[in-house]
């Protein structure tokens, strides 16, 4: 599907706008959150512990939220998740100690636990097998757009007006997001309900299907560990190792993740189609550990930035191929729960990873988490061969 054809589809444009606004709000609050928590008296280990605690709720709800999405409809769950995301940023402003953030962080995690499986599964509901990879590559630009803008904006807001300004702006973004959320049309063929399909074909529930789904889960889990081990400590690492300001850390994160992801999504889809999706994923994952080790040898923040961009770029380049492989192997009645299962994998990694990273930082040194991150990405490589490469027949909408 071309970009012109994409923007002619009202439902895809609305979904892109929702994803962009949700990403803007989430990254506005989360990008520099470790520094905010540290400003409330937390140590590096306590920062990591708090991020892990709030992540538990998101992890536990990933699979149930996928089931709920299949049962009650993706659009309904998306609107509910947007509404739930409105309150936590405002409630952050009343906290005077880092422990006070726990309940609001958990509520925030619940909102996105509901949102993430539905926002991916609904793309498959809106598309056919032939257009899905291209649509995912365009739709995946929405979240990086938030990654590009929000960390820098977050740093500038903190420098000019203080931490509370960040949370007020995030709340306003979620309120605005309700408008396209309520306007989003439900998929005509979601879950096969409108076609009177009560159960998926028996072949969908084969041992091969479940083995492939487990491989997706495991790949996401090790990926979450690899990224989660260093995600919470990197802002602190930049401030303590290079004396970077919050605005400079925000700019580093914007360029290191947001810009990189925006530049890689569409080319990644094209290359994956030409060389094979699974082979493309394997090559990307094979290069990440080498770059993670290279990170530890750099003593200049300007030289560190391209390494960060390369690591994140290689990971995000796998997204279109990964999501397409997943959705092509999942019957329409199982898209929500399958998305929830794989999301649970990455969230489990992002829940356990920060605690590992904080512990290694406190007791073994600030570079050791990056060595551990490289190891976790190495563990991804033996999992990739177990992912099914050739899609089976699916029942999709003819658009």
C-alpha positions as CSV (number, residue, x, y, z in Angstrom):
1,X,0.0,0.0,0.0
2,X,1.4,3.4,-1.0
3,X,1.4,6.4,1.3
4,X,-1.3,8.1,-0.9
5,X,-3.6,5.0,-0.6
6,X,-2.9,5.0,3.2
7,X,-4.0,8.6,3.8
8,X,-7.2,7.9,1.7
9,X,-8.3,5.4,4.3
10,X,-10.1,7.4,7.1
11,X,-9.8,4.7,9.7
12,X,-6.0,4.3,9.1
13,X,-5.5,8.1,9.4
14,X,-7.5,8.3,12.6
15,X,-5.5,5.3,14.0
16,X,-2.2,7.0,13.0
17,X,-3.3,10.2,14.8
18,X,-4.3,8.2,17.9
19,X,-1.0,6.4,18.0
20,X,0.9,9.7,17.5
21,X,-0.9,11.5,20.4
22,X,-0.5,8.5,22.7
23,X,3.2,8.3,21.9
24,X,3.6,12.0,22.5
25,X,2.0,11.7,25.9
26,X,3.7,8.5,26.9
27,X,7.2,9.6,25.9
28,X,6.7,13.1,27.4
29,X,6.2,11.5,30.8
30,X,8.4,8.4,30.5
31,X,11.6,9.6,28.7
32,X,13.0,11.5,31.6
33,X,11.0,9.7,34.3
34,X,14.1,8.1,35.9
35,X,15.5,11.6,36.4
36,X,12.2,12.8,37.9
37,X,12.1,9.8,40.3
38,X,15.7,10.5,41.2
39,X,14.8,14.1,42.0
40,X,12.3,12.7,44.6
41,X,15.0,11.1,46.5
42,X,15.4,7.6,44.8
43,X,18.7,5.9,44.2
44,X,19.5,4.2,40.9
45,X,18.4,0.9,42.3
46,X,15.2,2.4,43.6
47,X,14.5,4.0,40.3
48,X,14.9,0.7,38.6
49,X,12.8,-1.0,41.2
50,X,9.9,1.5,40.8
51,X,9.9,1.0,37.0
52,X,9.8,-2.8,37.5
53,X,7.0,-2.6,40.0
54,X,4.8,-0.4,37.8
55,X,5.7,-2.7,34.8
56,X,4.3,-5.7,36.6
57,X,0.7,-4.5,36.2
58,X,1.3,-3.9,32.5
59,X,2.8,-7.3,32.1
60,X,0.1,-9.2,33.9
61,X,-2.7,-7.4,31.9
62,X,-1.2,-7.9,28.4
63,X,-2.8,-11.3,27.8
64,X,-6.2,-10.5,29.5
65,X,-6.3,-7.2,27.6
66,X,-5.9,-9.1,24.3
67,X,-8.8,-11.5,25.3
68,X,-10.9,-8.4,26.2
69,X,-10.0,-6.9,22.9
70,X,-11.2,-10.0,21.0
71,X,-14.4,-10.1,23.0
72,X,-15.5,-6.4,23.3
73,X,-13.8,-4.9,20.2
74,X,-10.5,-3.1,19.6
75,X,-12.1,0.4,19.3
76,X,-13.9,0.2,22.6
77,X,-10.7,-0.9,24.4
78,X,-8.6,1.8,22.7
79,X,-11.1,4.5,23.9
80,X,-11.1,3.1,27.5
81,X,-7.3,3.0,27.6
82,X,-7.1,6.7,26.4
83,X,-9.5,7.7,29.2
84,X,-7.5,5.8,31.8
85,X,-4.2,7.5,30.7
86,X,-5.6,11.0,31.4
87,X,-5.4,10.9,35.2
88,X,-1.9,9.5,36.2
89,X,0.2,12.4,34.9
90,X,-1.8,14.9,36.9
91,X,-1.6,12.8,40.0
92,X,2.2,12.6,39.7
93,X,2.3,16.4,40.5
94,X,1.0,15.7,44.0
95,X,3.8,13.3,44.9
96,X,6.5,14.5,47.3
97,X,8.4,11.2,47.5
98,X,9.2,8.6,44.9
99,X,7.2,5.9,46.8
100,X,4.0,8.0,46.2
101,X,4.3,7.4,42.5
102,X,3.7,3.7,42.7
103,X,-0.2,3.6,42.5
104,X,-0.3,6.2,39.7
105,X,2.5,4.5,37.8
106,X,0.5,1.2,38.0
107,X,-2.6,2.9,36.7
108,X,-0.6,4.4,33.9
109,X,0.8,1.0,33.0
110,X,-2.7,-0.5,33.0
111,X,-3.9,2.1,30.5
112,X,-1.1,1.2,28.1
113,X,-1.5,-2.6,28.8
114,X,-5.0,-2.3,27.4
115,X,-4.0,-0.1,24.6
116,X,-1.0,-1.8,23.0
117,X,-2.4,-5.2,22.0
118,X,-5.5,-3.5,20.5
119,X,-3.7,-0.9,18.6
120,X,-1.6,-3.6,16.8
121,X,-4.4,-6.1,16.3
122,X,-6.7,-3.5,14.8
123,X,-4.2,-2.8,12.0
124,X,-4.6,-6.4,10.9
125,X,-8.3,-6.1,11.1
126,X,-8.2,-3.1,8.8
127,X,-5.9,-4.7,6.2
128,X,-5.4,-7.7,3.9
129,X,-2.4,-10.0,3.8
130,X,-1.1,-8.2,0.7
131,X,-1.1,-4.8,2.3
132,X,-0.3,-5.6,5.9
133,X,3.5,-5.2,5.9
134,X,3.3,-1.8,4.1
135,X,0.6,-0.6,6.5
136,X,2.5,-1.7,9.5
137,X,5.6,0.1,8.3
138,X,3.7,3.4,7.9
139,X,1.7,3.0,11.1
140,X,4.9,2.3,13.0
141,X,6.0,5.8,12.2
142,X,3.5,7.2,14.7
143,X,5.2,6.0,17.8
144,X,8.6,7.1,16.7
145,X,7.2,10.6,16.0
146,X,6.4,10.8,19.6
147,X,9.8,9.5,20.5
148,X,11.3,12.2,18.3
149,X,9.4,15.1,19.7
150,X,8.6,14.3,23.3
151,X,12.0,13.6,25.0
152,X,13.4,16.9,23.7
153,X,10.2,18.8,24.6
154,X,10.2,17.1,28.0
155,X,13.7,18.3,28.7
156,X,12.9,21.9,27.6
157,X,9.7,22.0,29.7
158,X,11.6,20.8,32.8
159,X,14.3,23.3,32.3
160,X,11.9,26.2,31.8
161,X,8.9,25.4,34.0
162,X,9.8,22.4,36.2
163,X,8.6,18.8,36.2
164,X,4.9,19.5,36.7
165,X,4.6,21.2,33.3
166,X,5.5,17.9,31.6
167,X,2.6,16.1,33.2
168,X,0.1,18.9,32.5
169,X,1.0,18.8,28.8
170,X,0.8,15.0,28.7
171,X,-2.7,15.1,30.2
172,X,-3.8,17.6,27.6
173,X,-2.6,15.4,24.8
174,X,-4.6,12.4,26.1
175,X,-7.8,14.6,26.3
176,X,-7.3,15.6,22.7
177,X,-6.7,12.0,21.8
178,X,-10.2,11.1,22.8
179,X,-11.6,12.9,19.8
180,X,-10.1,10.6,17.1
181,X,-10.6,7.7,19.4
182,X,-14.3,8.2,19.5
183,X,-14.4,8.8,15.8
184,X,-12.5,5.6,15.0
185,X,-14.8,3.2,13.1
186,X,-14.9,-0.4,14.3
187,X,-13.4,-3.0,11.9
188,X,-16.0,-4.4,9.6
189,X,-14.6,-7.9,9.9
190,X,-13.1,-8.0,13.4
191,X,-12.9,-11.5,14.9
192,X,-15.1,-13.0,12.2
193,X,-18.1,-12.1,14.4
194,X,-19.9,-10.2,11.6
195,X,-19.3,-13.2,9.3
196,X,-20.9,-15.6,11.8
197,X,-17.6,-17.5,12.4
198,X,-18.0,-18.9,15.9
199,X,-14.7,-20.7,16.2
200,X,-11.4,-20.6,14.2
201,X,-10.5,-23.5,11.9
202,X,-9.0,-26.4,13.8
203,X,-5.8,-26.2,11.9
204,X,-5.2,-22.8,13.6
205,X,-4.8,-24.5,17.0
206,X,-2.1,-26.9,15.9
207,X,1.1,-27.6,17.8
208,X,3.0,-25.7,15.1
209,X,0.9,-22.6,15.7
210,X,1.5,-22.6,19.4
211,X,5.2,-23.3,19.0
212,X,5.5,-20.4,16.7
213,X,3.6,-18.1,19.1
214,X,5.8,-19.2,21.9
215,X,8.8,-18.3,19.8
216,X,7.4,-14.8,19.3
217,X,6.9,-14.5,23.0
218,X,10.4,-15.6,23.8
219,X,12.0,-13.3,21.2
220,X,10.1,-10.4,22.7
221,X,11.0,-11.4,26.2
222,X,14.8,-11.4,25.5
223,X,14.4,-8.2,23.5
224,X,12.7,-6.6,26.5
225,X,15.4,-7.8,28.8
226,X,18.1,-6.4,26.5
227,X,16.5,-3.0,26.2
228,X,15.0,-2.9,29.6
229,X,18.3,-3.5,31.4
230,X,19.7,-0.2,30.1
231,X,16.6,1.9,29.3
232,X,16.1,3.1,32.9
233,X,19.7,3.8,33.7
234,X,20.8,5.5,30.4
235,X,19.4,8.9,31.3
236,X,21.2,8.7,34.6
237,X,24.3,7.4,32.9
238,X,24.4,10.4,30.6
239,X,24.0,12.9,33.5
240,X,26.5,11.3,35.8
241,X,29.1,10.3,33.1
242,X,28.9,13.3,30.8
243,X,27.2,15.9,33.1
244,X,24.4,16.3,30.5
245,X,21.4,18.5,31.4
246,X,17.8,17.2,31.2
247,X,17.4,19.1,27.9
248,X,20.5,17.5,26.5
249,X,19.4,14.0,27.7
250,X,16.0,14.6,26.1
251,X,17.6,15.5,22.8
252,X,19.9,12.5,22.9
253,X,16.9,10.2,23.4
254,X,14.9,12.0,20.7
255,X,17.6,11.5,18.1
256,X,18.7,8.1,19.4
257,X,15.3,6.5,19.2
258,X,12.7,8.7,17.6
259,X,14.5,10.0,14.6
260,X,16.2,6.6,14.0
261,X,12.9,4.7,14.0
262,X,11.2,7.1,11.7
263,X,14.0,6.8,9.2
264,X,14.0,3.0,9.3
265,X,10.4,1.8,9.2
266,X,9.5,2.1,5.5
267,X,13.0,1.0,4.1
268,X,12.9,-1.9,6.6
269,X,9.6,-3.2,5.1
270,X,11.1,-3.0,1.6
271,X,14.3,-4.8,2.5
272,X,12.5,-7.4,4.5
273,X,10.3,-8.3,1.5
274,X,13.3,-8.7,-0.7
275,X,15.6,-10.7,1.6
276,X,13.0,-12.6,3.6
277,X,11.4,-11.4,6.8
278,X,13.0,-14.0,9.2
279,X,16.4,-13.6,7.7
280,X,16.2,-9.9,7.9
281,X,15.2,-10.1,11.6
282,X,18.1,-12.5,12.3
283,X,20.7,-10.1,10.7
284,X,19.4,-7.2,12.7
285,X,19.6,-9.0,16.0
286,X,23.1,-10.4,15.3
287,X,24.5,-6.9,15.0
288,X,22.9,-5.4,18.1
289,X,25.2,-7.2,20.7
290,X,28.3,-6.0,18.9
291,X,27.1,-2.4,19.1
292,X,26.1,-2.8,22.7
293,X,29.7,-3.8,23.5
294,X,31.0,-0.9,21.5
295,X,28.9,1.4,23.6
296,X,31.0,0.6,26.7
297,X,34.2,1.8,25.0
298,X,33.0,5.3,24.0
299,X,34.0,8.3,26.2
300,X,32.4,11.1,24.2
301,X,28.6,11.7,24.2
302,X,28.7,12.9,20.6
303,X,30.3,9.6,19.5
304,X,27.8,7.7,21.7
305,X,24.8,9.1,19.9
306,X,25.4,7.2,16.5
307,X,25.9,4.0,18.5
308,X,22.6,4.5,20.3
309,X,20.9,5.3,16.9
310,X,22.3,2.1,15.4
311,X,21.2,-0.1,18.2
312,X,17.7,1.3,18.3
313,X,17.5,1.4,14.5
314,X,18.4,-2.2,14.1
315,X,15.8,-3.3,16.7
316,X,13.0,-1.1,15.3
317,X,13.8,-2.2,11.8
318,X,12.5,-5.6,12.8
319,X,9.1,-4.3,13.8
320,X,7.2,-4.4,10.4
321,X,8.5,-7.9,9.6
322,X,7.9,-9.2,13.1
323,X,4.3,-7.9,13.3
324,X,3.5,-9.1,9.8
325,X,4.8,-12.6,10.5
326,X,2.8,-12.7,13.8
327,X,-0.5,-11.5,12.3
328,X,-0.2,-13.6,9.2
329,X,0.0,-16.7,11.4
330,X,-2.9,-15.8,13.7
331,X,-6.6,-16.3,12.9
332,X,-8.7,-13.2,13.1
333,X,-10.4,-14.6,16.2
334,X,-7.0,-14.8,18.0
335,X,-5.3,-11.6,17.0
336,X,-6.0,-9.7,20.2
337,X,-4.8,-12.5,22.5
338,X,-1.8,-13.3,20.3
339,X,-0.8,-9.7,20.4
340,X,-1.3,-9.7,24.1
341,X,0.8,-12.8,24.6
342,X,3.8,-11.3,22.6
343,X,3.3,-7.9,24.3
344,X,3.4,-9.8,27.7
345,X,6.8,-11.1,26.6
346,X,8.4,-7.7,25.9
347,X,6.8,-6.2,29.0
348,X,8.0,-9.0,31.2
349,X,11.5,-8.2,29.9
350,X,11.0,-4.5,30.5
351,X,9.7,-5.3,34.0
352,X,12.6,-7.5,35.0
353,X,15.3,-5.7,33.0
354,X,15.4,-2.4,35.0
355,X,15.9,-4.2,38.3
356,X,18.7,-6.2,36.8
357,X,20.2,-3.1,35.4
358,X,19.9,-1.2,38.7
359,X,21.4,-4.0,40.7
360,X,24.3,-4.4,38.3
361,X,24.9,-0.6,38.4
362,X,24.9,-0.4,42.2
363,X,27.1,-3.4,42.9
364,X,29.2,-4.0,39.8
365,X,29.5,-0.7,38.1
366,X,27.7,1.5,35.5
367,X,29.0,-0.3,32.4
368,X,28.0,-3.8,33.5
369,X,24.3,-3.4,32.6
370,X,25.4,-2.8,29.0
371,X,27.4,-6.0,28.9
372,X,24.3,-7.8,30.2
373,X,22.1,-6.1,27.5
374,X,24.5,-7.5,24.8
375,X,24.1,-11.0,26.3
376,X,20.3,-10.8,26.3
377,X,20.3,-9.9,22.6
378,X,22.6,-12.8,21.9
379,X,20.0,-15.1,23.4
380,X,17.5,-13.8,20.8
381,X,19.4,-15.5,18.0
382,X,18.6,-19.2,18.8
383,X,14.9,-18.3,19.0
384,X,14.5,-16.8,15.6
385,X,14.7,-20.1,13.6
386,X,11.6,-21.4,15.5
387,X,9.4,-18.6,14.1
388,X,7.3,-19.7,11.1
389,X,8.4,-17.9,7.9
390,X,5.7,-18.9,5.4
391,X,2.2,-17.6,6.3
392,X,-0.7,-19.9,6.3
393,X,-4.1,-19.1,4.9
394,X,-6.0,-16.4,6.8
395,X,-9.4,-15.0,6.6
396,X,-9.0,-11.2,6.2
397,X,-10.9,-8.2,5.2
398,X,-10.6,-7.6,1.4
399,X,-9.0,-4.2,1.7
